[in-house]
Amino acid sequence: MKTPTSADALRVARALLGLSQREAAAAAAMTQKALSAAESGKNSLLETNLQLIKFYEGRGIEFLGEARIGREIASAGARFRGPPGPGSDLSETSQFHSTSYGVSFLAARSLLNREQAYVAEKSGLPLKTVRALERGATSSGAAAQLRKFYEAVGVRFTGWGDVNTGRFYRVGVRWAAPRSPNLSEEAVPNGDGVDG
């Protein structure tokens, strides 16, 4: 039996693919209302969750988290599937999705389930800068400031870059690992790999 994922991870998967709720719902053959319920975690059917997982996995998304019976999924998130890490066979990397930037601020905001204005206010960045960074703009100082904000509230960025090609693989986000010392012993890992 397939394990469902969290509403947070479903929002991240959609953000990574750059789809609106309407676009994702149509492509996944469901109503926007059903998708919205799954992404909010309220009144969502298990079948809807599993249908969305299948849809996103078919588009190269890998779900992350540690599942324990009777508990919420710990360290939930999503990322693009990719080669294991630096040093991977470069001929192998061409079959995976890559980006020209190593972080997805849109996915990070989707994990938080917050509006751009909230992120701008809390990070101390202008709203137009947050918007630009979510579209992949490069501004090392602003990007570092935004990343620091997200990491401070518990977002962990995943992925690695290939210096030779300037491409990034396994880009995504997840919640930082819980502080419980026994979690790793009790949990079933899902999506361990190279994280940035």
C-alpha positions as CSV (number, residue, x, y, z in Angstrom):
1,M,0.0,0.0,0.0
2,K,1.3,3.4,-0.9
3,T,1.8,6.0,1.9
4,P,0.0,9.3,1.5
5,T,2.1,12.5,1.9
6,S,1.4,15.8,3.7
7,A,-0.5,18.8,2.3
8,D,2.8,20.7,2.6
9,A,4.6,18.3,0.3
10,L,1.7,18.5,-2.3
11,R,2.0,22.3,-2.4
12,V,5.8,22.1,-2.8
13,A,5.4,19.6,-5.7
14,R,3.0,21.9,-7.6
15,A,5.3,24.9,-6.9
16,L,8.3,23.1,-8.3
17,L,6.4,22.3,-11.5
18,G,5.2,25.9,-11.7
19,L,1.6,24.9,-12.0
20,S,-1.5,26.8,-10.8
21,Q,-4.1,24.9,-8.8
22,R,-6.3,25.0,-11.9
23,E,-3.6,23.6,-14.2
24,A,-2.5,20.8,-11.8
25,A,-6.1,19.8,-11.1
26,A,-6.9,19.6,-14.8
27,A,-3.8,17.6,-15.6
28,A,-4.4,15.2,-12.7
29,A,-8.0,14.7,-13.8
30,M,-9.7,16.1,-10.6
31,T,-11.5,19.2,-9.6
32,Q,-9.7,22.2,-8.3
33,K,-11.8,21.9,-5.1
34,A,-10.4,18.4,-4.5
35,L,-6.8,19.6,-5.1
36,S,-7.3,22.6,-2.8
37,A,-8.6,20.4,-0.1
38,A,-5.6,18.0,-0.4
39,E,-3.2,21.0,-0.3
40,S,-4.9,22.4,2.8
41,G,-5.1,19.0,4.6
42,K,-8.8,19.5,5.4
43,N,-11.6,17.3,4.2
44,S,-9.2,15.5,1.8
45,L,-9.8,12.0,0.6
46,L,-6.9,9.5,0.7
47,E,-7.6,8.6,-2.9
48,T,-7.1,12.3,-3.9
49,N,-3.8,12.4,-2.1
50,L,-2.6,9.2,-3.7
51,Q,-3.8,10.4,-7.2
52,L,-1.8,13.6,-6.8
53,I,1.3,11.7,-5.7
54,K,1.1,9.5,-8.8
55,F,0.6,12.6,-11.0
56,Y,3.6,14.5,-9.6
57,E,5.8,11.4,-9.5
58,G,5.0,11.0,-13.2
59,R,6.4,14.4,-13.8
60,G,9.7,13.8,-12.0
61,I,8.9,14.8,-8.5
62,E,10.1,12.8,-5.5
63,F,8.4,13.1,-2.1
64,L,10.4,13.4,1.1
65,G,9.6,12.6,4.7
66,E,9.8,10.1,7.5
67,A,6.6,8.2,8.1
68,R,5.6,6.7,11.5
69,I,2.3,5.0,12.1
70,G,-0.1,7.3,13.9
71,R,2.1,10.4,13.5
72,E,2.3,13.2,11.0
73,I,5.0,12.8,8.4
74,A,8.3,14.3,9.7
75,S,10.6,16.3,7.5
76,A,8.0,16.4,4.7
77,G,8.8,18.1,1.4
78,A,9.4,17.4,-2.3
79,R,12.2,17.7,-4.8
80,F,13.0,16.9,-8.4
81,R,14.2,13.3,-8.9
82,G,17.9,13.3,-9.9
83,P,21.2,11.6,-9.8
84,P,22.6,10.8,-6.4
85,G,25.1,13.6,-6.1
86,P,28.3,15.2,-7.4
87,G,30.5,12.8,-9.2
88,S,27.5,11.1,-10.8
89,D,28.0,9.8,-14.4
90,L,27.2,12.9,-16.5
91,S,25.6,10.8,-19.2
92,E,23.1,9.7,-16.5
93,T,22.3,13.3,-15.5
94,S,20.7,14.2,-18.9
95,Q,17.6,12.1,-18.1
96,F,16.8,14.2,-15.0
97,H,15.3,17.6,-14.6
98,S,17.8,20.3,-13.9
99,T,17.6,24.0,-13.2
100,S,20.0,26.9,-13.7
101,Y,19.6,28.0,-10.0
102,G,20.1,25.9,-6.9
103,V,17.1,27.0,-4.8
104,S,13.4,27.3,-5.3
105,F,12.1,30.1,-3.2
106,L,8.6,29.6,-4.6
107,A,8.7,26.0,-3.2
108,A,10.0,27.3,0.1
109,R,7.1,29.7,0.4
110,S,4.7,27.0,-0.6
111,L,6.0,24.8,2.2
112,L,5.2,27.6,4.6
113,N,1.9,28.2,3.0
114,R,2.3,32.0,3.2
115,E,1.8,34.9,0.8
116,Q,4.7,36.9,-0.8
117,A,3.8,39.9,1.3
118,Y,4.3,38.0,4.5
119,V,7.7,36.6,3.4
120,A,8.8,40.1,2.3
121,E,7.8,41.6,5.6
122,K,9.4,38.9,7.8
123,S,12.6,38.6,5.7
124,G,13.1,42.4,5.5
125,L,13.2,42.3,1.7
126,P,11.1,44.4,-0.7
127,L,8.1,42.5,-2.2
128,K,9.4,43.0,-5.7
129,T,12.7,41.4,-4.7
130,V,10.9,38.4,-3.3
131,R,8.9,38.1,-6.5
132,A,12.0,38.3,-8.6
133,L,13.9,35.7,-6.6
134,E,10.9,33.3,-6.9
135,R,11.2,33.7,-10.7
136,G,14.9,32.7,-10.6
137,A,16.5,36.1,-10.5
138,T,20.1,36.1,-9.2
139,S,21.0,38.6,-6.5
140,S,23.5,36.9,-4.1
141,G,22.9,39.3,-1.2
142,A,19.1,39.2,-1.4
143,A,19.1,35.5,-2.1
144,A,21.3,34.8,1.0
145,Q,19.0,37.0,3.1
146,L,15.9,35.2,1.9
147,R,17.5,31.8,2.3
148,K,18.5,32.7,5.9
149,F,14.9,33.7,6.7
150,Y,13.5,30.4,5.4
151,E,16.2,28.3,7.2
152,A,15.4,30.2,10.4
153,V,11.8,29.1,10.2
154,G,12.7,25.4,9.6
155,V,12.9,25.1,5.8
156,R,15.7,22.9,4.5
157,F,16.8,23.3,0.8
158,T,17.8,20.3,-1.1
159,G,19.9,19.8,-4.2
160,W,23.4,19.9,-5.6
161,G,25.2,21.6,-8.5
162,D,27.5,20.5,-11.2
163,V,30.3,23.0,-11.6
164,N,31.1,21.9,-15.2
165,T,27.6,22.5,-16.5
166,G,26.3,25.1,-14.1
167,R,23.1,23.0,-13.6
168,F,21.4,22.0,-10.4
169,Y,19.8,18.6,-9.6
170,R,17.3,17.4,-6.9
171,V,16.2,20.9,-6.2
172,G,13.5,21.1,-3.6
173,V,12.6,21.9,0.0
174,R,11.6,20.0,3.1
175,W,11.0,20.7,6.8
176,A,14.1,20.5,8.8
177,A,14.5,17.2,10.8
178,P,12.7,17.1,14.1
179,R,15.0,17.3,17.2
180,S,13.9,14.0,18.5
181,P,17.0,11.8,19.1
182,N,14.9,8.6,18.6
183,L,13.2,9.6,15.3
184,S,15.8,8.1,13.0
185,E,15.5,4.7,14.8
186,E,11.7,4.6,14.6
187,A,11.2,6.2,11.2
188,V,11.2,4.8,7.7
189,P,13.2,7.2,5.6
190,N,11.7,8.4,2.3
191,G,14.0,10.4,0.1
192,D,17.3,10.6,1.9
193,G,20.0,11.9,-0.3
194,V,22.3,14.8,-0.9
195,D,20.8,18.0,0.6
196,G,22.2,21.4,0.4
